[in-house]
Amino acid sequence: MIIYIFVGAVVSKFVKNSDDFYTMGGKGSTILIVSTLAATFLSATTLLGIAGQSYTEGPLVYSTLGSFGSWIGTLLAVVYIGRKMKALDCTTMPDFFEKRFKSKWVSVVATIIMIIGLIGYGVVQFIGAGLVLSEIIDIRFELIMVLFTIALLAFTAFGGMYSVVITDTIMLFTMLAITFIIAPMIIGQAGFDQIKNLSETIPGYWTLAGAEDRSIGWSISQFLVWILFFTCMPALVSRVFPAKNDFVILKVASIGVFFAPLMQIPIFIAAGGMQVLAPNITPTDNVMVFGFMEFTPPAIAGIGLAALMATVLSTASTLFVLVGFALSRDLYERIFEKKLTDRQSLSYARIAQIIVAAVVCLIAIMQPSAIYWISIYAGSFFAVGWLPTIIASFEWRRMNSKAALSSMIIGVTTFVIFGELIRRGVMPVPEGIDELMLALVFSVGSLIIIALLTKPNTYELQYFTKMKQTSMAKITIKEFQKKPNGLALIKKQYRQVILSAVAITLISVAIWGYLFVQLGL
């Protein structure tokens, strides 16, 4: 943590204006964007929440449907949504709603959804940090939360996206140790056959239904949840905005997205292995921490704990930065219709980060629910509140501000209401159907109905036409054509994109083929 704070302080010197603070001034190289995307993807949700679920219910459903659902969602976030929004010169995701509709209330509602969703996801990271530190340091959980908040702010409030991307890149190398060194060590000690044989003592443990014997509808819903959530998750989509050009984005799409399931699956199987080695761990969110401490040598355990902390720091720092942007740049300016100067924008964003950090810290101290379910709930806000509006805005000429506003409000409201009614037993639903599916139907349905009953205004029609004529490919080609020997540079970059895509595809087939055989699929 000391190293990350030091690096953040050094990097903050490169922040000269708000563009540097928000998007690194568009200077992100392939290795930086790949690293920050992969580091953000592997969070406390994976190493604590889902690992705990894998330990309890079995790793198969999370290793297959969950992990590959998030892989598809991440791919769409980078290639479809992030790439398009960057082409439209969006600095933040709420920028898109402002540019697309020029409606104050659409922008405000979209920003509020983002803030609520990210704060919920941020709480997950903080609880994860507290669980890890409380295992190895004799300090009260509440004090750990306060110290962690201060440390995190030390390198996010001043360096912005610059600090986040650079520190993420450093963090990734420690995270890879969990996937390629520690998880295989735990699996080796437990034994693959012994993990699969757990089904003999824990019925359903090595099936898609899991030990809880959930319906196939539930498994499919988890697959869809992660696709819908990750497709419009700001922490992932925003990773595209600092990229230098379209060639970087396309290479990130093949290399960075490849790391998503690759970094997860060994962890989930290792969590299943812990059921063989230590079948009575409580709380289950601590299963990987227990594995590091008890089943690896001290030096390896130290690396594992440092890597686990890195996953928490990486995701939490991203959320702090994004929510700070949202409160200052996207919410304050929209509500009060006041344009901030470059200096004011930086100051307000930093103040907003401090406020958000305090709120998240207080909520985390209360330790609500379980990590996995908090992440699902927070992510669902984006799935039902944002995704239908974003896709319709990209593809449907008739889409307008009234349809966007109704879809976002109805989607989020019905998700909360249906969830409470189902949990209280007031509204019974078929097995495998949850509030996300129901809310999504209402969100999409209201969008279509309102869009058909109303008409887009002149600005919305003009911007739709402009949007369809704008692409990152065209922008990048024009930039390269201005350089000496531009055509040769374009050909070189094109060959690199093709080579990376082919290489990653072949590696993926080999790795997933081997894993699927071992998993018995």
C-alpha positions in Angstrom: 0.0 0.0 0.0 2.9 2.3 0.8 4.3 1.7 -2.7 1.0 2.4 -4.4 0.6 5.7 -2.4 4.1 6.7 -3.4 3.5 5.9 -7.1 0.2 7.7 -7.0 1.9 10.8 -5.6 4.6 10.7 -8.3 2.1 10.2 -11.1 -0.1 13.0 -9.8 2.5 15.4 -11.1 1.5 14.5 -14.6 -2.1 15.8 -14.0 -2.1 19.3 -15.5 -5.8 19.7 -16.4 -9.1 18.0 -16.1 -8.6 15.9 -19.2 -5.5 14.3 -17.6 -7.5 13.8 -14.4 -10.5 12.1 -16.1 -8.9 10.2 -19.0 -5.1 10.4 -18.8 -5.2 12.8 -21.7 -6.0 9.8 -24.0 -2.4 8.5 -23.6 -3.2 4.9 -22.5 -1.1 2.3 -24.3 -2.1 -1.3 -24.9 -0.2 -2.7 -21.8 -1.7 0.0 -19.5 -5.3 -0.5 -20.7 -5.0 -4.3 -20.6 -3.6 -4.2 -17.1 -6.1 -1.7 -15.7 -9.0 -3.7 -17.3 -7.8 -7.0 -15.9 -7.0 -5.6 -12.5 -10.4 -3.9 -12.2 -12.2 -7.1 -13.3 -10.5 -9.2 -10.6 -12.0 -7.7 -7.4 -13.1 -8.6 -3.9 -16.3 -10.0 -5.5 -14.2 -12.7 -7.2 -11.6 -13.5 -4.5 -13.9 -13.3 -1.5 -17.6 -13.3 -2.5 -17.8 -15.7 -5.4 -14.9 -17.8 -4.0 -17.1 -18.2 -0.9 -20.1 -19.3 -2.9 -17.9 -21.8 -4.9 -16.7 -23.2 -1.6 -20.2 -23.7 -0.3 -22.2 -24.7 -3.4 -19.5 -26.0 -5.8 -17.3 -24.2 -8.3 -18.9 -25.6 -11.5 -21.7 -23.1 -12.0 -19.5 -20.1 -11.2 -16.6 -21.4 -13.3 -18.8 -21.9 -16.4 -21.9 -19.8 -16.6 -20.8 -17.0 -14.2 -17.3 -16.6 -15.5 -18.1 -16.8 -19.1 -21.1 -14.5 -18.7 -18.8 -11.9 -17.3 -16.4 -12.6 -20.2 -19.1 -11.8 -22.8 -20.2 -8.8 -20.8 -16.6 -7.4 -20.6 -16.1 -8.0 -24.4 -19.3 -6.0 -25.1 -18.3 -3.3 -22.6 -15.0 -2.7 -24.5 -15.9 -3.3 -28.2 -19.5 -2.2 -28.3 -20.2 0.4 -25.6 -16.8 1.8 -24.6 -15.5 2.0 -28.1 -18.6 3.9 -29.3 -18.7 6.3 -26.4 -15.0 7.1 -26.8 -15.7 7.9 -30.5 -18.3 10.3 -29.3 -15.7 12.0 -27.1 -17.3 11.0 -23.8 -15.1 11.7 -20.8 -17.5 9.8 -18.4 -20.5 7.5 -19.1 -23.1 10.1 -18.0 -21.5 12.3 -20.7 -23.2 10.0 -23.3 -26.7 10.7 -21.9 -26.1 14.4 -22.0 -24.8 14.4 -25.5 -27.5 12.0 -26.8 -30.5 13.8 -25.3 -29.6 17.2 -24.1 -32.0 16.6 -21.2 -31.1 17.8 -17.7 -33.3 15.1 -16.0 -32.1 12.2 -18.1 -28.6 13.1 -17.2 -29.4 13.6 -13.5 -31.3 10.3 -13.2 -28.5 8.4 -15.2 -25.9 9.9 -12.9 -27.8 9.0 -9.7 -28.1 5.4 -10.9 -24.4 5.3 -11.5 -23.6 6.8 -8.0 -25.9 4.3 -6.2 -24.6 1.3 -8.1 -21.0 2.2 -7.7 -21.3 3.0 -4.0 -22.9 -0.4 -3.5 -20.1 -2.1 -5.4 -17.5 0.0 -3.5 -18.9 -1.2 -0.2 -18.0 -4.8 -1.4 -14.4 -3.8 -1.9 -14.2 -2.2 1.6 -15.7 -5.2 3.4 -13.2 -7.4 1.5 -10.3 -5.2 2.6 -11.4 -5.3 6.2 -11.8 -9.1 6.1 -8.3 -9.6 4.7 -6.6 -7.2 7.1 -8.5 -8.3 10.2 -7.2 -11.8 9.5 -3.5 -10.8 9.7 -3.4 -7.7 11.8 -4.7 -7.3 15.4 -6.7 -4.1 14.7 -10.4 -3.6 15.0 -12.4 -3.8 11.8 -13.7 -0.3 12.2 -10.3 1.2 12.5 -9.1 -0.8 9.5 -11.9 0.7 7.4 -10.8 4.2 8.4 -7.1 3.6 7.7 -7.9 1.9 4.4 -10.1 4.9 3.3 -7.3 7.4 4.1 -4.7 5.3 2.2 -6.9 4.9 -0.8 -7.7 8.5 -1.1 -4.0 9.4 -0.9 -3.4 8.2 -4.5 -6.8 8.7 -6.1 -7.8 12.2 -5.0 -4.8 13.8 -6.6 -3.8 11.6 -9.5 -7.2 10.7 -10.8 -7.3 8.3 -13.7 -3.6 8.6 -14.2 -2.9 7.2 -10.7 -5.5 4.5 -11.1 -4.2 3.2 -14.4 -0.5 3.2 -13.4 -1.1 1.6 -10.0 -3.5 -1.0 -11.6 -0.7 -2.0 -13.9 1.7 -2.6 -11.0 -1.1 -4.4 -9.0 -1.8 -6.8 -11.8 1.5 -8.6 -11.6 0.8 -9.5 -8.0 -2.7 -10.6 -8.8 -1.4 -13.0 -11.5 0.4 -14.9 -8.7 -2.9 -16.0 -7.2 -4.1 -17.4 -10.6 -0.9 -19.1 -11.8 0.9 -20.0 -8.5 -1.3 -20.1 -5.4 -4.6 -21.5 -6.8 -2.7 -24.4 -8.6 -0.9 -25.1 -5.3 -4.2 -25.4 -3.4 -5.8 -27.5 -6.2 -2.7 -29.8 -6.2 -2.9 -30.4 -2.4 -6.7 -31.1 -2.6 -6.5 -33.2 -5.8 -8.8 -32.7 -8.8 -10.4 -36.1 -8.3 -11.1 -35.4 -4.6 -12.7 -32.1 -5.5 -15.0 -33.8 -8.0 -15.7 -36.6 -5.6 -17.2 -34.1 -3.1 -20.5 -34.8 -4.8 -20.6 -38.2 -2.9 -20.8 -36.4 0.5 -22.3 -33.1 -0.6 -25.0 -33.9 -3.2 -24.9 -31.8 -6.3 -21.5 -30.2 -5.4 -20.0 -30.9 -8.8 -23.0 -30.0 -10.9 -24.5 -26.9 -12.5 -27.3 -27.0 -9.9 -24.7 -26.9 -7.0 -25.1 -28.1 -3.5 -28.2 -26.0 -3.1 -29.8 -27.9 -6.0 -30.8 -24.7 -7.7 -32.9 -24.9 -10.9 -31.4 -24.5 -14.3 -33.4 -21.3 -14.5 -31.3 -19.9 -11.6 -28.0 -20.9 -13.3 -29.1 -19.2 -16.6 -30.2 -16.1 -14.6 -26.7 -15.9 -13.1 -25.2 -16.2 -16.6 -27.5 -13.3 -17.8 -26.9 -11.2 -14.8 -23.1 -11.1 -15.3 -23.5 -10.4 -19.1 -26.0 -7.5 -18.4 -24.1 -6.1 -15.5 -20.6 -6.2 -17.1 -21.7 -4.8 -20.4 -22.5 -1.4 -19.0 -20.4 -1.5 -15.8 -18.7 2.0 -15.6 -15.6 0.6 -14.0 -15.0 -1.5 -17.2 -16.4 0.8 -19.9 -14.4 3.8 -18.6 -11.2 1.8 -19.2 -11.6 2.4 -22.9 -11.7 6.2 -22.6 -7.9 6.7 -21.8 -6.9 4.5 -24.8 -4.7 6.2 -27.4 -6.6 5.0 -30.5 -8.8 2.2 -31.9 -5.9 -0.2 -32.4 -5.3 -0.1 -28.7 -9.0 -0.8 -28.0 -9.0 -3.7 -30.4 -5.9 -5.3 -28.9 -7.3 -4.8 -25.5 -10.5 -6.6 -26.6 -8.6 -9.7 -27.5 -5.8 -9.7 -24.9 -7.5 -8.0 -21.9 -10.8 -9.7 -22.1 -9.0 -13.0 -22.4 -7.6 -12.5 -18.9 -11.2 -12.2 -17.4 -12.2 -15.9 -17.2 -8.6 -17.1 -17.1 -7.9 -15.2 -13.9 -11.2 -16.4 -12.3 -11.6 -20.1 -13.0 -8.5 -21.4 -11.1 -9.6 -19.4 -8.1 -13.1 -20.9 -8.1 -11.7 -24.4 -8.4 -9.2 -23.7 -5.6 -12.1 -22.6 -3.5 -13.7 -26.0 -4.1 -10.4 -27.6 -3.2 -10.6 -25.8 0.2 -13.8 -27.8 0.9 -11.5 -30.9 0.7 -8.7 -29.4 2.8 -10.8 -27.5 5.4 -14.6 -28.2 5.2 -15.8 -26.0 8.0 -14.5 -22.5 7.3 -16.7 -19.6 8.5 -17.4 -17.0 7.3 -17.1 -18.5 3.8 -16.0 -15.1 2.3 -12.7 -15.8 4.1 -12.0 -19.1 2.3 -9.1 -17.9 0.1 -7.5 -15.9 2.9 -7.6 -19.1 5.0 -6.1 -21.0 2.1 -3.2 -18.6 1.8 -2.5 -18.7 5.5 -2.7 -22.4 6.1 -1.9 -24.2 2.9 1.0 -22.2 1.3 4.5 -21.3 2.6 4.7 -18.0 4.5 6.4 -16.1 1.6 3.8 -17.3 -0.9 1.0 -16.5 1.6 2.4 -13.0 1.9 2.3 -12.6 -1.9 -1.2 -13.9 -2.0 -2.5 -11.5 0.7 -0.7 -8.6 -1.1 -2.3 -9.6 -4.3 -5.7 -9.9 -2.7 -5.3 -6.4 -1.3 -4.3 -5.2 -4.7 -7.6 -6.5 -6.2 -9.5 -4.6 -3.6 -7.4 -1.4 -4.0 -7.7 -1.6 -7.8 -11.5 -1.8 -8.0 -12.1 0.6 -5.1 -9.8 3.3 -6.5 -11.6 3.1 -9.8 -15.0 3.5 -8.1 -13.8 6.4 -6.0 -12.6 8.3 -9.1 -15.7 7.6 -11.1 -18.1 8.6 -8.4 -16.1 11.7 -7.7 -16.4 12.6 -11.4 -20.1 11.8 -11.3 -20.9 14.0 -8.3 -18.8 17.0 -9.5 -18.8 17.0 -13.2 -22.0 15.1 -14.1 -24.4 15.9 -11.3 -23.4 19.3 -9.9 -23.1 20.9 -13.3 -26.3 19.4 -14.6 -28.5 20.3 -11.6 -27.3 23.8 -11.1 -26.6 24.3 -14.9 -23.3 25.8 -14.0 -20.2 25.2 -16.1 -17.1 24.7 -13.9 -13.7 25.9 -14.9 -10.9 23.4 -15.4 -9.5 24.2 -11.9 -12.9 24.1 -10.2 -13.6 20.7 -11.9 -10.5 19.2 -10.4 -11.2 20.6 -7.0 -14.8 19.6 -6.9 -14.0 16.0 -8.1 -11.4 15.6 -5.3 -13.9 16.9 -2.7 -16.5 14.6 -4.0 -14.2 11.6 -3.7 -13.6 12.4 -0.1 -17.3 12.6 0.6 -18.0 9.3 -1.2 -15.1 7.6 0.6 -16.6 8.6 4.0 -20.1 7.3 3.0 -18.7 4.0 1.7 -16.6 3.6 4.8 -19.5 4.1 7.1 -21.7 1.6 5.2 -18.9 -1.0 5.1 -18.4 -0.7 8.9 -22.0 -1.9 9.3 -21.1 -5.0 7.1 -24.5 -5.5 5.4 -25.4 -8.8 3.8 -22.8 -11.0 2.0 -20.3 -9.8 -0.5 -21.6 -11.8 -3.4 -25.2 -10.6 -3.0 -24.2 -7.0 -2.5 -22.3 -7.1 -5.8 -25.2 -8.7 -7.6 -27.7 -6.1 -6.3 -25.5 -3.1 -7.1 -24.7 -4.5 -10.6 -28.3 -5.0 -11.4 -29.0 -1.3 -11.1 -26.9 -0.8 -14.3 -28.5 -3.8 -16.0 -32.1 -2.6 -15.6 -31.5 1.2 -15.4 -28.9 1.8 -18.1 -28.5 -1.0 -20.5 -31.8 -0.8 -22.4 -31.5 3.0 -22.8 -27.9 2.8 -24.0 -28.6 0.1 -26.6 -31.8 1.8 -27.8 -29.9 5.1 -28.0 -27.2 3.5 -30.2 -29.5 1.6 -32.5 -33.1 3.1 -32.6 -33.7 6.3 -34.4 -37.0 6.8 -32.6 -35.4 6.7 -29.1 -35.9 10.0 -27.2 -35.5 11.5 -23.7 -39.0 10.6 -22.5 -38.5 6.9 -23.3 -35.0 7.0 -21.7 -36.3 8.6 -18.5 -39.3 6.3 -18.1 -37.1 3.2 -18.8 -34.5 4.1 -16.2 -36.9 5.1 -13.5 -39.3 2.1 -14.0 -36.4 -0.3 -14.4 -34.8 0.6 -11.1 -38.1 1.1 -9.2 -39.6 -2.3 -10.2 -36.3 -4.0 -9.5 -36.3 -2.7 -5.9 -40.1 -3.3 -5.4 -40.2 -6.8 -6.9 -37.1 -7.8 -4.9 -38.7 -6.8 -1.6 -42.0 -8.5 -2.5 -40.3 -11.7 -3.5 -38.1 -11.8 -0.4 -41.1 -11.2 1.9 -43.1 -14.0 0.2 -45.8 -11.5 -0.9 -45.2 -12.2 -4.6 -44.4 -15.8 -5.6 -42.6 -16.3 -8.8 -41.6 -19.4 -10.8 -38.3 -21.0 -9.8 -35.4 -19.5 -11.7 -37.2 -16.2 -12.2 -35.9 -13.3 -10.2 -36.5 -9.5 -9.8 -33.8 -8.7 -12.4 -35.6 -10.5 -15.1 -39.0 -9.0 -14.2 -37.6 -5.5 -13.9 -35.8 -5.8 -17.2 -39.1 -6.7 -18.9 -40.7 -3.6 -17.5 -37.7 -1.4 -18.4 -37.6 -2.5 -22.0 -41.4 -2.6 -22.3 -41.8 1.0 -21.0 -39.0 2.2 -23.3 -40.7 0.7 -26.4 -44.2 1.9 -25.5 -43.1 5.5 -24.7 -40.8 5.7 -27.7 -43.7 4.6 -30.0 -46.1 7.1 -28.4 -43.7 10.0 -28.6 -41.3 11.4 -31.1 -37.7 12.5 -30.9 -37.0 16.2 -31.2 -34.8 17.8 -33.9 -31.7 17.7 -31.8 -32.1 13.9 -30.9 -32.6 13.1 -34.6 -29.6 15.1 -35.7 -27.4 13.6 -33.0 -28.5 10.1 -33.9 -27.4 10.7 -37.5 -24.1 12.1 -36.3 -23.6 9.2 -34.0 -24.1 6.7 -36.8 -21.5 8.5 -38.9 -18.9 8.5 -36.1 -16.6 5.6 -35.4 -13.3 5.1 -33.7 -11.9 3.4 -36.8 -12.5 6.5 -38.9 -11.1 8.8 -36.2 -8.0 6.6 -35.8 -7.3 6.4 -39.5 -7.5 10.2 -39.9 -5.1 10.6 -37.0 -2.6 8.2 -38.5 -2.9 9.7 -42.0 -1.5 13.0 -40.5 1.7 11.3 -39.5 4.7 10.8 -41.7 4.5 7.3 -43.3 1.0 7.0 -41.9 -0.2 4.3 -44.2 2.7 2.0 -43.2 1.9 2.6 -39.5 -1.7 1.7 -40.1 -0.7 -1.6 -41.8 1.7 -2.4 -39.0 -0.9 -1.8 -36.3 -3.5 -3.8 -38.3 -1.1 -6.7 -38.5 -0.5 -6.5 -34.7 -4.3 -6.6 -34.0 -4.8 -9.6 -36.2 -1.8 -11.4 -34.8 -2.9 -10.8 -31.2 -6.4 -12.0 -31.9 -5.2 -15.2 -33.6 -2.7 -15.9 -30.9 -5.1 -15.4 -28.1 -7.8 -17.5 -29.8 -5.3 -20.5 -30.2 -4.2 -20.1 -26.6 -7.8 -19.9 -25.4 -8.8 -23.1 -27.2 -5.8 -25.0 -25.7 -6.4 -23.7 -22.1 -10.2 -24.0 -22.0 -10.1 -27.4 -23.8 -7.7 -28.7 -21.1 -9.8 -27.2 -18.2 -13.1 -28.4 -19.6 -11.6 -32.0 -19.8 -10.4 -31.7 -16.2 -13.8 -30.3 -15.1 -15.5 -33.2 -16.8 -17.6 -31.1 -19.2 
